[in-house]
Amino acid sequence: MAYPTADGQPQLSGSYIPMLYATMLLIEFYKTTVFGAIANTEHEDQLKKFGDTLRIRTLPDIIVQDYVKGQDLNYQTPDPGYIDLLIDKGKYWAMAINALDKKQSDIAYVEKWAAHASQIQAIAIDTDVLHNTYSTSHASNMGATAGLISQSINLGALTAPKLLTKSNIIDWIVDCGVVLDEQDVPADQRWLTLPAWACGLVKTSDLKDASLTGDKVSPLRNGRIGMIDRFEIYATNNLAKVTDSSGPISTYNIFGQKNALTFASQMVNTETLKNPKDFGDLIRSLQAYGYKTLKPEAMGTGYIARG
């Protein structure tokens, strides 16, 4: 908008006063991606070079039997199984760069646009993973009666989300830990995803007292949540959301241990081609990937809303 002028004064903006463009592009704020932190990627190296399926061998069930001295032993023939990890999904971006625009532009925008596209591609993959894994948790690790042993932990269910407040969110996180404990899930490398509003509740809960977290500065001061009851907390806006018939907008959040979910990707190609129909280039990038819940018992799903 041009600088205002008094009545009778000429307005030179747009004629003698040119419009200038900043040489620095406006910073884009990207959604946080979490799949690289919560998923096991140890199988990725085998798939990076070639192949579209990785067969992951699993341990057999071993039967432990009672023993009486002198008895004939019953020998089991172990039958190991396997789980196939498929590279069966893909995301790409493609853009045309006009040679005249590139020549006359005052900034090297092509590299910036490509980096921007890669970030958006990562967010799309992250959203796909989070939207399609929450339903693969073990049946005892979700719902209003979660807990393999206790069957009494309310993680929320359709039409009845678990309503979280700053007064109960820490107790709820501890309950998520109990759900994994009842499945004998290892205590190390546990993670829990939360939407931004839930992280805000954590920061204003009793944990705002730094002495309770063991840190020198409270989460209210530095914004870092860190670890709560063996869970590394990850904030993300990519979780699946539902407008529940009960009223509130509810979120499917997932939690678990690093071995629950595996992820692998192949950067198939990033290439620049000459545009056959115009002066300039065609730039495109394809990433193939796959993911699988290997241990449903090591992952849980909450259905939560703000109370």
N, C-alpha and C positions, 0 to 999 in steps of 0.2 A: 504494500500500500504506500502511495506517495506521501511525502511529508505535507501536512495541511498548509494551505496558503490563505491569506486574507482575500476578501472580495476585491476583484480588479487586478490582482497579481497573476501573472502568467504561470502556468504549470508546465515546467520543462521536463518533468519525469516522463520517460518513454520516448522522448525525442532527443533533447540535448543531454539529458542525464540518463545514461544507459543502465540496464539491469545487469548486475554482475552475479556470477555463480561461484559459490565457494569451491575451492579446489579440494577440500576435504569433504568426503561424503558423510551424511548424517549417520551416526552410529546406530546400528540395529540391535535391539535387545532380544536375544534368542531365548526360547524356553529351555530350561535346564533338561538335559538328557541324563538318564540314569541306567540304561540297560547295560552299559559297559561296566558299571560298578556292582550291579546286583547279580549279573549272570556269570556263569563259569564259561570262560573262553579257551580252556586248555585244549580243545579239539580243533580250534580254528587253524592252527599251523598246518595240520594234515590236509585241510581242504583248500588252503590258499592256492596251492599249485595246480591241483586238478581234482576232478571228481565232483559228483553231485549228491552222493550219499555216503555217510560215515556210519558204519555199524559199530555201536558201542556195546561191548560185552558186559554183562552184569554178573554178579556173584550168585551162585545157587543157594537155595534154602537148604540148610543143614539140620537134620533131625537129631536132637539130643535125647538119648534114651536112658532109662533106669538100668542099673547093672546089678546082677546077683552073681556072686563068686561061683565060677565053674560053669556058667551058662554058655550056650552057643550064641555067638554074637550075630546080630542082624546087620548086614552091610548095606548101606545106601549107595545107590549110583547117582551122584549129583547130576542135576540137569541144569546147566547154566543157560540163561536167556540172553537177549540182546534188545537194544532199542536203536532204531534207525533215526539219525539226524539228517533231514533232507534240506538241501539248498534249493528251496522251491518258491522263493519270493524274490522280488526285485523292485528297485526304485531307480528312476533315471531322471535326469534333467537335460534339456537341450535348448540352445539359443542360437540365433543368427546374429552375426556381427557385421554390420555394413562397413565396407572399406572406407567410404567417404566419411562416415561418422567417426570412425576410429582415427583417421588422419587429422581431422579438424578439431577433435576434442582436445581440451586443455588438460585433461587428466587421463592417466592410464587406467581406464575403468574396467577393462576386460578381466584382469586378474581379480579385482575386487568383486565383480559380479559372480565369477566362478567360485570364489571363497564363500560368498553369500549363499549361493545355490547349494554348496556342500553342507553348510550348516542347516539349511532348511531340509535337506535330504536326511540328515541325521535325526532331526526332530520327527520326521515322518516315520522313520524306522522305529524310533523309540515309542511313538504313539501306537504303532502297530503291535509291538511286543506287549505293552502294558494293557491294551484293549483286548488282547486275545489270549492272555494267560491267567487272568484272575479266576476264570471258571475251571481251571485245571488243578486247583488245590485239592488236597484230600478232603473227602466229605466230612471228616471229623474236625477239619480245620477251618470251617466256615459256618455261618448261620447263627441262630439264636441259642443253640445248644451245642456249641463247639466244645472240643476237648475229648480226646479218645477215651480217657478214663473218667473224668468228672462229668462230661456231657452237660455242663452247666454254665459255660462261658458265653456271654452274649456278644457276638461280633457283628450283629445286625443282619437283617434279612429284608427281602422285598416287602414294601408297605410298612416296614417297621425298622428303619435304620437305627443304628446305635447313635444316640444324640450325644455329642461330645461337647464339654465345656472345659474351662480352665480348671475346674474343681475335680473333674473325673478323668481327664485325658491321660495322666500319668498312670493311674490305676488300670486304664484300658490297655496301655502299652505293656504294662507288666502282665496283664492277662494274655496278651498275644504271645509273650514269652512262655507262659505256662502251657499254652496250646502246643508249642513246639517241644517243650520239656516232656509232655505226656506222649510224644512220638519218639522220644529218645534222640532228638536232633542235637548234634554237637553245638556247644555254646559259642564257639568261635565263628567268625565270619557271618554273623547274623546281620540282616538288614531289614529296614522297614521304610516304606514309602508313604509320604503324607502330602496332601494338598497344602497350598500356602496358608490357608486359613487355619488349618489344624496346627501347623508349625507356630503360628501366632499364639494359639492357645497354650502350647508348650512353654513359650517364652514368657507368658504372663502367669503361668502356674506357679506352684511352690518352688519349681526349679529356678525361678528368678533369683533365689538365694544361692549365691555362688558356692557356699559351703556344702550344699547338697549335691552339686555336680562335681566337686573336686577341682574345679577350675578357679583361677584367680579372679576372673571377671564373669559375671552372670550372663546367661544367654540374652537377657534383656538389654545388656550393654553392648555386646559384640555381635549379636545376631547368629552366632554359631550354636547349633544345637548339639552336634557331636553324638556321643553314645549314651543311651539310656537303657538300663537293664539288658546289657549285652547286644543291643541293637544299634547299628550305625544308622542314623536317621537321614533320609534323603527327601528333600522337598522337590516336588515336580508339579507342573500344571498339565501334564500329559495323561493323567489317570482318567479312566472312563467315568463319565458322569451320567446320571439318570434323573429326570424330573419325576420323582416318586409320586404315586397317587396319594400318599399320605400328606404331601405338601412340600417338604423341603427338597432342594436339589441335593441328591445323594452322590457319593463317590465310592467306587470300588477301589480300595487300596490293597496292595499286596505286601506281604512280609515273608521272610524265610531265611534260609541259609544258602551260602554261595553254591552248594552242590545241587540245589533244587532245580535250577534252570540253566540250560546251556545255550550258547549263542555262537554262531560262526558266520562270517561274511567273506565274500570274494569281491574285490574291486576289479570288475571284469575289464573295463576299459574307460579311459578318459582320452578323448582324441579331438583333434582339430582337422576339419576337412574344408576344402574349397567349395564355396556355394556354387552349384552348377547353374543356378538361375539368376544370380546377381553377383556383383563385386563384393568380396568379403569372405568370411569364414563361417562355418557351422561348428559349434563346439558342443560336445555332448559327453555325458558320463553315465555309466551303468554300474550299479552295485547290486550283487545278488547276495542273499542271506537266508538263514534259516534259524529256527529256535525250537526248543523242545523242553517240556517239563520232565526231567529225568526222575525226580523223586518227589511225587506229589505230597508225601507225608512231611517233607521238609519245607513246604510252602503253605501259607494261609491267606485268607481273603477276608477283609473287613468291608462292611457296607455301612458307611458313616455319613452323618450330616451334622451341621452345626446346631447345637442345642440353644 
